[in-house]
Amino acid sequence: MSEPSTPSTGLSGSKTEDTLHPGTEPPDSLTGELRRRVLSINLAVTLLAFVLALAIGAVLIAASAPSVIESLGYFFARPFDTFAAVFNSVYSAYSALFQGALLDVNELREGDVSAAFYPLSETFTVSAPLILAGLAVAIPFRAGLFNIGAQGQMAFAAIGGGLVGFGLSLPAGVHLLASLAAAMVFGALWAGLVGLLKAKTGAHEVITTIMLNYIAIYLLGWVLNQDWFQREGRNDPISPILNESATFPLIFGGGLRIHFGILFSIGAVIVVWWMMTKTTTGFRIQTVGANAAAARTAGMNVGRIWIVAMLWAGAMAGLAVSMNVNGTDKVVTAGIVGNIGFDAITVALLGRGSPFGVLAAGLLIGGLRAGGLAMQASTGTPIDIVLVLQALIVLFIAAPALVRAVFRLRGKTADSLTIAKGWGS
Amino acid sequence: MSVYKLTYLEVRVRKSLGVLAGIGAVSLVLAACGSTPDDGGATTAAPSPTDTTAAPSPVLPPVKACMISDAGGFDDRSFNETAFLGLEAAKAEYGIETLALESGSDADYQPNINQAIQQDCSLVITVGFLLGDATEAAATANPSVDFSIVDYAYEAPPENLQGLVYATEQSSFVAGYLAAGMTETGTVGTYGGIPIPSVTSFMSGFYQGVQYYNEAKGTDVDVLGWDPTDPEKGTYAGGFDDQNQGKQIAKNFIQQGADIIFPVAGPVGLGSAAEAQANDGVSIIWVDTDGCISASQYCDVFLTSVMKGIDASVKASIGAVVDGTFSNELYVGTLANGGTKIAPYNEFDAAVPAELKAEVEQVTADIVSGTITVTP
């Protein structure tokens, strides 16, 4: 650890000073700036960003609906047809989206309770890994680190969790916990490496996490083709099925996929909230995030706190992938992580870096995902619309001035012009 | 093969482009102002929240075929897209209702299958081995729904689950015969992505086709890149995405005198096609799809293509449900049922002698009739 002999003020941190003391990050660096902006966004902007995204999504839904395209063909003869088609396509798509995320009203009317609650079960099932991966981004965020590496941390953790899950035979319950612990340790190691590199060499965590993503994903691909990891009799990259003792039991069963992993993710939110607000570790993480130079002046070992924050992040990422490995899929494949590690960034930004914010944001994005599949099935609207909605939400949150301008809110518009000022300058 | 995955960003960009294309379509339609439909407001005011593919006829056939893509999506220019074409062809021929559900990631497979079942699909077709586990579990849990899966074979499938696989060694045999007849140098070459059965069956069939020609004509055409005693000893690119590998392998083959190359490695073969374009007199036999359609920029070097008839198999599977003859018996695409075949000669049509064309027809017929047996 390269503690500077004379504490830098950080505020005037010049290039040379940064090179000499890699741990000293000026507060207006990319990550610091993003952190400050995201934490300063209020709930109104978040909600309005969602509304705005839905409005633009509506335009896209209408534009891709066959009925609208057809009626536009004779727009000037009967313009009302087009308006009706637009309304119908948007209304049916969004009502399918929300019903697909919450409650199937038709099934409820018919008295099929299990089918009626299928959407809610899906929302929780899809949200569980998103919430945990969101925590994996949010914790380092609080320490002033931008963790783009949840994807890689999850991929690496899947190897550990999977090995214990299908390789060992332990009593039920113990086996599940052992598999989860292995995933958390693997994830923490992969993320801790990023903290270590940052603390020791000053390597920017955005670069190292992205690069480690590639390494972990290809490592997982390689492992899946090794005899000791590949399922017997298969020549495609797939692991053996996990022993039942290592899987999350279903809560209700009967076609509902919701499993006890969701309780782990809610539990993790509470633990992280407790850690961030009630422990010295949390206090240190927040202090370093707020002003690393001041934290150092106050005698904190900034590099060590970065490592600790990344270890927590990796453990959460490990638990996140376990929702798939030990929950829904019960197997490790090359695509086991999906896009969750990247969606986690959305979740963390939307949740403004706070554990309960992440919980809410995870449920929202999970709901959109679950509802998106129902919308595709019942109205033929492409699921890509959901990805567009998600991207728009992030866009508007990253540009609060835009949202304020659209809704004519009072705000510090001059303050919100640019986020990226370049790398640490 | 779906071994080569697009990166996250590429997928996002491609998908966004798709949506933009939708907007483009609207402006196109705007430009070409059509006339109002004759049947009044029927098309406009009737919202169809449950079904966008409603057939115009009032009486709907009972069969509803639903397809679920893997994470590559239906616009992957590969097997998802080919399978989707099969679904469309079946819809046109049998007049059935269809539903196509795209998966954005592996996590979407189970929920998409559940959605298909909730939408009362009578046949659910899943595309690719990635859906193998999810499809089997769903078939077991829903015995009243039929399932079929592209490119996957189960050892003991449930009664309502059919695997669809392809005897590509048969069509590769024909391609090998053609290559042996067309080579000027007396040397041809083949290589694969990785040594797995779905790859080596092409290479093995190709080799057998050349040997058959040699026996029939008393020639001594040499095959580079394949060892009949040990598939592992053949030439492999080590994966399915590095086009430079394909270029390098082609270069080596050409130096060793080969003038016809058969790459069995997906996009890796594009590197070989580029190398063939740079060398006079070298041609390529493309794999999986008709190269002149899927990679038309290299059409001038594609002698022919060995096609995997995924679309034909999907259509056959749907047809079996329509006829009521659906069973869990493995569908094997052969030359006989059109589940695998060689593409037209395209730009080489004039270059292939009529006599050789007739012999190729004869070899095809002999394989169909069983006179010639090809081993995978």
Interface residues (C-beta under 8 A of the other chain):
Chain A: L60 A63 S64 P66 S67 V68 I69 E70 S71 L72 G73 Y74 F75 F76 A77 R78 F80 D81 A84 A85 N88 Y91 S92 S95 A96 A115 Y118 E122 V126 Q151 G233 N235 D236 P237 I238 I241 G255 R257 N324 T328 D329 V331 T333 A334 G335 I336 G338 N339 I340 F342 A370 L373 A374 Q376 A377 S378 T379 G380 P382 I383 D384 I385 L387 V388 A391
Chain B: V3 K5 Y8 R12 K15 S16 G18 V19 G22 I23 A25 V26 V29 L30 A32 C33 G34 S35 T36 P37 G41 T43 T44 A45 P47 S48 P49 T50 D51 T52 T53 A71 L99 L101 E102 G104 S105 D106 A107 D108 Q110 P111 N112 N114 Q115 A116 Q118 Q119 F129 L130 G132 D133 A141 E155 I196 P197 S198
